[in-house]
Amino acid sequence: MTTATVKDLYPTRGTAEVTVPRQDPVVWGAPDTPGPITTTDLQRYERDGFLAVDQLITPDEVALYKRELDRLVSDPDVRADERSIVEPKSKEIRSVFEVHRISEVFANLVRDPRVVGRARQILGSDVYVHQSRINVKPGFGASGFYWHSDFETWHAEDGLPNMRTVSVSIALTENLDTNGGLMIMPGSHKTFLGCAGATPKDNYKKSLQMQDAGTPSDEALTALASEHGIRLFTGKAGSATWFDCNCMHGSGDNITPYPRSNVFIVFNSVENTAVEPFAAPVRRPEFIGARDFTPVR
């Protein structure tokens, strides 16, 4: 399917920044859809665009996934793989993509009913993994991720037509208020911010280290923050944050001695599969934006 056969509800990367009211539901599943999320929590997710879970996985499971993360980032073959992104300054690994294909340990996490069950409940259908990665923020200088909406990028560069995608960030180290934690503007998911400026070819090679195309203006961010405020997420290892694909979010640098690592999984509805990019000359590689739409089982 091409973009010519799919209406573009969310124009972006044009000559000027634009705002568009959300055209899609936030919670796609029926209120009585069975799953691990309570009705009250689904209502909060609908309102705020996110849901925090104090303990999604146990301490023993945290230890298992942390060992696997450490194994991957210390493996020379993984470091040499194009799916690994290194810090521009320190040259330490920043992210490893497609971890559910590289590692059976993380593949099992994706299939865990506590994880995929919540995604199905929110999106109201079977789901597949649009993207997975481990993020590593070692102490003393790991850089942050500037403010952005994931959907803006996934729509522009990967061709996701609708906002029917949810992400989960599972903490493998403690998320403090000082070590570069996730920040979200509650309620920002109800407005799409289309960014100004064309997408360069192979933009992903630069944007995975330092975001440029698809970056909101200071004025737009100030307006959103004034309207919605900013929530900083903290929590023990094993906690998790689910958030809508259109939440305006980011994280700061980690200049503390305390590392911050997480597993990041993006689930997309099988009824919202990617078409050609809406605002980019070419698709991003499949390890960043999947083209295998096989449902998670």
C-alpha positions in Angstrom: 0.0 0.0 0.0 1.3 3.5 -0.9 0.6 6.8 0.8 -1.4 7.8 -2.3 -4.1 5.3 -1.2 -4.1 6.5 2.5 -5.3 9.9 3.6 -2.6 11.9 5.4 -4.4 13.0 8.6 -1.2 14.5 10.1 0.8 16.7 7.7 4.4 17.4 8.8 7.9 18.4 7.5 6.4 21.2 5.4 7.4 24.8 5.2 5.8 25.8 8.5 4.9 24.2 11.8 1.3 23.2 12.1 -1.0 21.8 14.9 -3.8 19.3 14.2 -6.3 18.0 16.7 -5.9 14.3 17.2 -8.1 12.4 14.7 -7.8 8.9 16.3 -8.9 7.3 19.6 -6.4 7.0 22.4 -7.8 3.7 23.7 -9.0 1.6 20.8 -10.2 -1.4 22.8 -13.7 -1.7 24.2 -14.0 -0.7 27.9 -14.8 -4.3 28.8 -11.9 -5.8 26.8 -10.2 -8.3 29.2 -6.6 -7.5 30.2 -4.2 -6.5 33.0 -5.2 -2.8 32.9 -8.1 -1.7 35.1 -10.9 0.4 33.8 -9.7 3.3 36.0 -6.2 3.1 34.7 -7.4 3.0 31.1 -9.3 6.2 31.7 -6.2 7.8 33.1 -4.2 6.6 30.1 -6.9 8.1 27.8 -6.7 11.4 29.7 -2.9 11.7 30.3 -1.5 9.6 27.5 0.6 7.5 29.8 0.4 4.9 32.6 3.0 4.1 35.2 3.3 0.7 36.7 5.3 0.5 39.9 6.5 -3.1 39.4 6.0 -4.8 36.0 8.7 -7.3 36.4 10.3 -8.9 39.6 13.8 -8.2 41.0 14.9 -11.6 39.7 13.7 -10.8 36.2 15.4 -7.4 36.4 18.6 -9.2 37.1 18.1 -11.5 34.2 17.4 -8.7 31.7 20.2 -6.5 33.1 22.7 -9.4 32.6 21.5 -9.7 29.0 21.8 -6.0 28.4 25.4 -6.0 29.8 26.2 -9.0 27.6 25.0 -7.3 24.5 26.7 -4.0 25.0 30.0 -5.7 25.8 29.9 -8.0 22.7 32.2 -6.7 20.0 30.0 -8.3 17.3 27.0 -6.4 18.6 29.0 -3.1 18.8 30.0 -3.6 15.2 26.4 -4.2 14.0 24.6 -1.3 12.4 21.8 -1.8 15.0 24.1 -0.4 17.7 24.2 3.4 18.1 27.2 4.9 20.0 27.5 8.2 21.9 29.1 10.9 19.7 31.5 11.9 22.4 32.2 8.9 24.7 31.8 6.3 21.9 30.0 4.1 24.4 26.9 2.3 23.1 23.8 4.4 23.5 21.2 2.0 22.1 20.9 -1.4 20.5 17.9 -1.8 18.2 15.9 -4.9 17.3 16.8 -6.6 20.6 13.8 -9.0 20.4 15.5 -10.5 17.3 19.1 -10.4 18.5 18.3 -11.9 21.9 15.9 -14.7 22.9 15.8 -13.3 26.4 14.3 -10.1 25.2 12.1 -11.9 22.7 10.5 -13.7 25.7 9.9 -10.3 27.4 8.0 -9.1 24.3 5.8 -12.2 24.5 5.1 -11.9 28.2 1.4 -11.5 28.8 2.1 -8.6 31.3 3.7 -6.8 28.4 1.9 -7.7 25.2 -1.4 -8.1 27.0 -1.4 -4.4 27.9 -0.6 -3.4 24.3 -3.5 -5.5 22.9 -5.9 -4.0 25.5 -4.9 -0.4 24.6 -4.8 -0.9 20.9 -7.8 -3.1 20.6 -6.3 -5.7 18.3 -3.4 -8.1 17.8 -0.1 -6.2 17.7 3.4 -6.6 16.2 6.7 -5.0 17.3 7.4 -1.8 15.3 10.6 -1.2 17.1 12.5 -2.6 20.1 15.8 -1.4 21.7 17.8 -1.2 24.9 18.8 2.3 25.9 21.9 2.7 28.0 22.6 5.9 29.9 25.9 5.4 31.7 26.9 8.0 34.3 29.0 11.0 33.6 27.8 12.5 30.4 25.3 10.2 28.6 23.3 12.5 26.3 19.6 12.8 26.5 16.8 12.7 23.9 15.4 16.1 22.9 11.6 16.8 23.0 9.7 15.0 20.3 6.6 13.0 19.4 7.5 9.5 18.3 4.5 9.4 16.0 5.7 12.5 14.1 8.8 10.5 13.1 7.0 7.2 12.6 4.4 8.8 10.4 6.9 11.0 8.4 9.7 8.5 8.0 8.2 5.0 8.6 4.7 5.5 7.1 2.5 4.6 10.1 -0.9 6.1 9.1 -2.7 6.4 12.4 -2.0 6.9 16.1 -2.6 3.3 17.0 0.8 2.6 18.6 2.0 2.3 22.2 5.4 2.2 23.8 6.6 0.7 27.0 9.8 1.7 28.8 10.9 -0.9 31.4 13.5 0.3 33.9 16.5 -2.0 34.5 18.1 0.5 36.8 16.6 2.9 39.3 15.1 6.0 37.6 16.1 8.9 39.8 15.0 12.5 39.5 18.7 13.3 38.6 19.9 10.7 36.1 18.2 11.7 32.9 14.7 10.2 33.4 11.8 10.3 31.0 9.7 13.4 30.9 6.2 13.6 29.4 3.8 16.5 28.9 0.5 15.0 30.2 -2.4 15.5 27.7 0.0 16.5 24.8 -1.0 13.4 23.0 -4.4 15.0 22.0 -2.6 17.5 19.6 -0.4 16.6 16.7 2.5 19.0 16.1 3.7 18.9 12.5 7.3 20.1 12.3 8.8 22.4 9.8 11.6 21.4 7.4 12.2 18.7 4.9 13.6 15.3 5.9 17.1 14.7 4.6 17.9 11.4 3.0 19.2 8.8 5.6 18.2 11.2 8.4 18.1 8.3 10.8 21.9 8.1 10.8 22.1 11.5 12.5 18.8 11.6 14.4 19.5 8.5 16.4 22.4 10.3 18.0 21.1 13.9 17.9 17.5 14.8 16.8 17.3 17.5 14.1 14.5 17.0 11.6 11.2 16.5 13.4 12.2 18.8 16.3 9.5 21.2 17.6 10.2 24.9 17.9 10.9 26.5 21.2 7.7 28.5 20.9 5.6 25.4 20.3 7.2 23.5 23.2 6.7 26.5 25.5 3.0 26.6 24.6 2.6 22.9 25.2 4.4 23.0 28.5 2.4 26.0 29.6 -0.9 24.1 28.8 0.0 20.6 30.0 3.0 20.9 32.4 5.8 18.3 32.5 5.8 15.0 34.5 9.2 13.4 35.4 9.1 9.6 35.9 11.0 8.0 38.6 10.9 4.5 39.9 12.7 1.4 41.0 14.2 -1.1 38.6 11.3 -3.2 37.3 8.9 -0.3 37.0 7.5 0.6 33.7 5.9 3.5 31.8 3.4 2.9 29.0 2.8 6.0 26.8 0.9 6.9 23.7 2.8 7.4 20.4 2.0 11.1 20.2 3.1 12.2 23.7 5.5 15.0 23.7 8.4 13.6 25.7 12.2 13.7 26.1 15.0 13.1 28.6 17.9 15.1 29.9 21.6 14.2 30.0 22.9 12.0 32.7 25.8 13.7 34.4 25.4 11.8 37.7 27.5 8.7 38.6 24.2 6.6 38.5 23.5 4.7 35.2 20.0 4.6 33.8 19.1 1.7 31.5 15.8 0.5 30.1 14.2 -1.8 27.6 12.0 0.0 25.1 9.3 -1.8 23.1 7.0 -0.3 20.6 3.8 -2.2 19.7 1.7 -1.3 16.7 -1.7 -2.6 15.7 -1.8 -5.1 12.9 -4.6 -2.9 11.6 -2.2 0.1 11.3 0.6 -1.4 9.3 3.2 0.9 7.7 2.8 2.2 4.2 5.4 4.4 2.4 6.7 7.3 4.4 4.5 10.4 4.4 7.3 12.9 4.6 10.6 11.3 3.8 12.4 10.4 0.6 13.0 6.8 1.6 12.0 4.3 4.4 14.2 3.9 7.4 15.9 0.5 7.8 13.6 -2.3 9.1 15.6 -2.6 12.3 14.2 0.8 13.2 10.8 0.7 11.6 9.6 -2.9 11.1 8.1 -4.2 7.8 7.4 -7.6 9.3 3.8 -7.3 10.6 3.6 -10.8 12.1 1.5 -10.6 15.3 3.2 -11.3 18.7 2.2 -14.8 19.9 
